[in-house]
Amino acid sequence: MPVGTFIATDSSPCIDKVGKGCGACCVAPSITTPIPGMPDGKPSGVRCVQLDNNDLCKLFGKPERPKVCLDFDVDIDICFNNKEHAYTYLIELESLTG
């Protein structure tokens, strides 16, 4: 059961001590709506072209960021542990809902 939610910002757990993001929510789930650079969306397990080398979204805070990304509120159960946990958790959710 989720304990709460938080929004990914530069001060959230999505940024670790070395300034890198997680990116699991931009790789694990399938996205069926257009993303800048990916007009057909993306399948599960495919890295979004908008992730930079630090696993941070290049569109964060910009008006062209897709609604599906804006609507995703990170859940503590997904992200509190580490990148691998988040990815595995999201892949499992994808398999149950996809």
N, C-alpha and C positions, 0 to 999 in steps of 0.2 A: 504494500500500500504506500503511495507517495506520501512523503512527509511535508512536502511543499514544493513550490516551483520558484525559479528565478529566471531572469532574463539575461541572456548572454551579452555582456558588455566587456569593456576593457578591464573592469575590476572584478569580473566573475571568475569562478573556478575553471572556466573554459581557457583561461590563460594561466599557464604554469609559471614556475619561478624563472624560467629562461626566456619568457616572452613568446612561447609557442602556444598555439591553440590545440584543440583536440581534433576537430574536423570530422568526428564520427557521424554527426548528424548531416554532414554534407557528402558522405560516402555511402553509408549503410542503406538508407531508405531509397526506394524508387521515387522519382518525382515525375508526374505525368503532365505537368504544365511547363510551358517554355521558361527557360533560364537564359539570360544573355550569354550567348556563345553555345547554347545547347537548345535549339529551338524545339526539339521534340522531348524535352525533359531528359531524364537519365534513368537507367535501370539500377536496381539494387546492387551495391558493391562497386559501382563506378564512381570515381572521384569527380566531383563537380569542378568544372574548368575555372570557377571563380575562387577556388581555394588557392592561397598563395603558398610559398615555400615554408611558412610557419604555421600552416593549417588554419589560417584565419581567412574569413570571407572578405574578398576585395570589394564587395557591394555593401558591407555592413554600414548602416547609417546613410545610404544613398537611396534616392527615390526609385531607382531601377531595380532594387532588391525585390525579388518575387514575393507575392503575397504568401505563398506556401512557407517560405522561409520566415517571413515576419510573424506568421501565426504560430510557429513552433516555439513554445515555451519549454525550456529545458527543465527536466524533472530531476530532482536530487537523486532518485533511484538510478537514473541513467548515468549521471555525470560525476557523482560524488567520489568515485573510486579512482579510476584511471581511464586512459584512452582505450585500452584493450577491452575493459569491462563495458564501456559505453558502446563500442562497436559491436561486440557480441550481443549485448542486450537489444540493440536496435535491429540487428540482423534477425534475431529471434522474433521480435515484434513484426518485422516485415514478413517473415515466413508464416506467421499466424494470421496476418491480415491481407497479404498479397495474394 
